[in-house]
Amino acid sequence: MDMKKANVLEPLRVVEQAIQSATETAVMILRIDDVISSKAVSGGGMDGMDGMDFPM
């Protein structure tokens, strides 16, 4: 559907903010993935919780 004919207008700022938020989210997920991957390779996985004792 043609948005102009349907009288639907979005400010450019809204579109820019949506793209910026999606980009920041993707970068954050990639950073978290990198941290998890590097811990798994170095042997510092989640098995010992890095010395923290939590009752199960």
Order of alpha helices (4+ residues) and beta strands (2+ residues): alpha
